[in-house]
Amino acid sequence: MDAMRRTRFDNWPCSIARTVDLVGDWWTPLVMREAFYGARRFEEFQQRLGVSRNVLTQRLDRLVDEDMLTRLPYQERPTRHEYRLTDKGRDFFTVLAAMIRWGDRWLTDPDGPPVELRDRETGLSVEIEVIDTRTGRPIDVRQVIPTPGPGLPQDLAEQLLDRHRRR
């Protein structure tokens, strides 16, 4: 039986496709979640996630290669590393926060969400909302229009404009 080949999206002119290319398997967002929750060492990630060593090694290597995590030695013999979030990695928390918000709204058990995020200073529960920073209003799919950006090839820009004109 042939293994299914994975379609690469890293060069697609689409921010969603490029993000999915990086974090689209089910372990990568969970590895990042654990990094946000304070895991630093390989054994911590493995214990918390129950993932095989080879899969975890692949995911950590990719996240280091993509500058989401940095690998720092903490022991020389044998060499052991810990993983720390980079600026790019910390910025990914907004993606996970949006997933938390959606999951808490649509997939939570009747008892409530499995984890609550609290503000470190106030101790208050954080209410996650994706907002337009210019207006402060929540993003509503009914109120946004996709338009070509400077990185979209001209032929795809025309297709996007045609779709919008037909609506």
Summary of the structure (lengths in Angstrom):
residues: 167
radius of gyration: 19.6
end to end distance: 44.6
largest distance: 65.0
contacts: 359
relative contact order: 0.08
helix: 45%
strand: 12%
